[in-house]
Amino acid sequence: MKRDWYITSSVKLKKHQIFKDDELIFKTEPHISTQDFLKEAYRFFGINYPKFHKMDVLCKLGMIASCVLKEEYPKDTALVFQNASSSEVSDTQHQESIHNFPSPATFVYTLPNIVMGELSIKHELQSENAFFVAEDFQAQFIQNYTQSLLEQKKASAAICGWLEANLDDYYLFLNYIEPRGMHIFSAETLLEKYTQ
């Protein structure tokens, strides 16, 4: 018998604002830099992860969102993420550094799935994870892949969604999926929340 899964929490970061379950919980002035917005959010939410300040933008976005989404996670919480730009910001920074002296600190972030490693360390996860690159958010694909992991008992819960950071902007949308809740985990629900 197929069981239902539920979205029990959602987080969205866009335009220097953070929303949890569609409620605005943090914002800064729109004219400050993305890095300053992320630093202020890190302090505001009392996140304790010293490596945060060395991470790239994609990892910082994911770290803040994961800490706002939920305080603690089961160790087998799966991570299923998607974006369009892969690790464009770090790739560009690394390419520019090659003309002088290549920076290992930048090079380490030239894969988008590094954010999953950082979240796994922070939240002590030992779980399935996958990072997909597509032109736009493919809600049906993300829902199918995530639900497959859950139904095959490869995870007891999951964080899934969209983590986009490019040279011009960012947009992050993460959801916590578990066996009980109010909002059925479906592609339609994901897409509706994504576009709100």
C-alpha positions in Angstrom: 0.0 0.0 0.0 1.4 3.4 -1.0 1.6 5.8 1.9 1.2 9.6 1.9 4.0 12.0 2.6 3.6 15.6 3.8 5.3 18.9 3.5 5.6 20.0 7.2 7.7 23.1 6.7 9.0 25.3 3.9 11.6 28.0 3.7 12.2 30.6 1.0 15.1 33.1 0.6 14.7 35.8 -2.0 15.3 39.5 -2.3 17.0 39.8 1.1 13.9 38.2 2.8 13.4 34.9 4.5 10.0 33.3 4.7 9.1 30.3 6.8 5.8 28.6 5.9 4.8 31.7 3.9 5.4 34.1 6.8 8.1 36.7 6.5 10.5 36.1 9.5 13.6 38.1 8.5 14.6 40.9 6.0 17.3 43.4 5.5 17.5 46.6 3.4 17.4 45.7 -0.3 20.5 47.8 -1.2 23.0 45.8 0.9 25.1 43.0 -0.7 24.0 39.4 -0.7 27.0 38.5 1.5 26.0 41.1 4.1 22.4 39.8 4.0 23.7 36.3 4.6 25.9 37.5 7.5 23.1 39.3 9.1 20.8 36.3 8.8 23.5 34.0 10.3 23.7 36.3 13.3 20.0 36.8 13.6 19.2 33.1 13.7 22.1 32.3 16.1 23.6 29.7 13.8 26.8 28.2 15.1 29.0 26.9 12.3 32.4 28.5 12.2 33.1 27.4 8.6 30.1 29.5 7.5 32.2 32.6 6.7 34.5 30.6 4.4 31.7 29.0 2.4 30.4 30.1 -1.0 27.0 31.8 -1.5 25.2 28.6 -2.4 26.4 26.8 0.7 25.5 29.9 2.9 22.0 30.0 1.5 21.6 26.3 2.1 23.0 26.5 5.6 20.7 29.3 6.7 17.6 27.7 5.1 18.3 24.3 6.7 18.7 25.9 10.1 15.5 27.9 9.7 13.5 24.9 8.3 14.0 22.7 11.3 16.3 22.6 14.4 17.1 18.9 14.3 16.9 16.2 11.7 16.9 12.4 11.7 20.3 11.2 10.7 18.8 9.5 7.6 17.2 12.7 6.2 17.7 12.6 2.4 18.7 15.7 0.5 17.3 16.3 -3.0 18.2 19.6 -4.6 18.1 21.3 -8.0 19.2 24.5 -9.6 19.9 26.0 -13.0 23.4 27.6 -12.5 25.2 24.7 -10.9 28.1 26.4 -9.0 28.4 29.4 -11.4 29.5 31.9 -8.7 32.4 29.8 -7.4 33.3 28.7 -11.0 33.6 32.3 -12.0 35.6 33.3 -9.0 38.0 30.3 -9.5 38.4 31.1 -13.2 39.4 34.7 -12.3 41.8 33.5 -9.7 43.6 31.3 -12.2 45.2 34.4 -13.8 47.0 35.1 -10.5 47.2 32.2 -8.1 44.4 29.6 -8.1 42.7 29.4 -4.7 42.0 26.0 -3.2 39.5 27.7 -1.0 37.4 28.7 -4.1 38.1 25.5 -6.0 36.5 23.3 -3.3 33.1 25.0 -4.1 33.1 24.4 -7.8 30.6 21.6 -7.5 27.0 22.4 -6.5 26.7 19.3 -4.3 29.3 20.7 -1.8 26.3 22.3 -0.1 25.0 18.9 0.8 28.3 18.0 2.4 28.2 21.1 4.5 24.6 20.4 5.6 25.4 16.8 6.4 28.3 17.9 8.6 26.3 20.6 10.4 23.2 18.4 11.0 25.2 15.1 11.4 23.3 13.5 8.5 24.3 10.1 7.0 21.9 10.0 4.2 21.1 9.7 0.5 21.6 12.9 -1.5 21.4 14.1 -5.1 21.8 17.4 -6.7 20.3 17.9 -10.2 20.9 20.8 -12.7 18.0 21.8 -14.9 16.8 25.0 -16.7 13.9 25.5 -14.3 12.4 23.9 -11.2 11.0 20.5 -12.1 8.5 19.9 -9.3 7.3 16.5 -10.7 10.8 15.1 -11.0 11.9 16.3 -7.6 8.7 14.9 -6.0 9.1 11.6 -7.8 12.8 11.2 -6.9 12.3 12.2 -3.2 9.2 10.0 -2.8 11.0 7.1 -4.3 13.8 7.4 -1.6 11.2 7.6 1.1 9.1 4.7 -0.2 12.2 2.5 -0.6 13.0 3.3 3.1 16.3 4.8 2.1 15.3 7.8 4.3 12.7 8.5 7.0 12.4 12.2 6.0 13.8 14.5 3.3 14.7 18.1 2.5 14.0 18.9 -1.2 13.8 21.9 -3.3 15.6 24.6 -5.4 18.9 26.3 -4.5 19.8 28.9 -7.2 22.6 31.4 -6.9 24.0 32.9 -10.0 26.1 36.1 -10.7 23.0 38.3 -10.6 20.6 36.9 -8.0 19.6 34.0 -5.8 16.4 32.1 -5.0 16.1 29.3 -2.5 13.1 27.1 -1.8 13.4 24.1 0.6 10.8 21.8 2.0 10.8 19.3 4.8 9.0 16.0 4.0 7.9 13.5 6.6 5.1 10.9 7.1 2.7 13.1 9.0 1.4 16.6 8.4 -1.3 18.7 6.8 0.0 19.5 3.3 0.3 16.5 1.0 3.6 16.2 -0.7 2.8 16.5 -4.4 4.3 18.1 -7.5 1.3 20.5 -7.6 1.8 21.6 -4.0 5.6 22.1 -4.6 5.0 24.2 -7.7 2.3 26.3 -6.0 4.7 27.0 -3.0 7.6 27.7 -5.3 5.7 30.3 -7.3 4.1 32.1 -4.4 
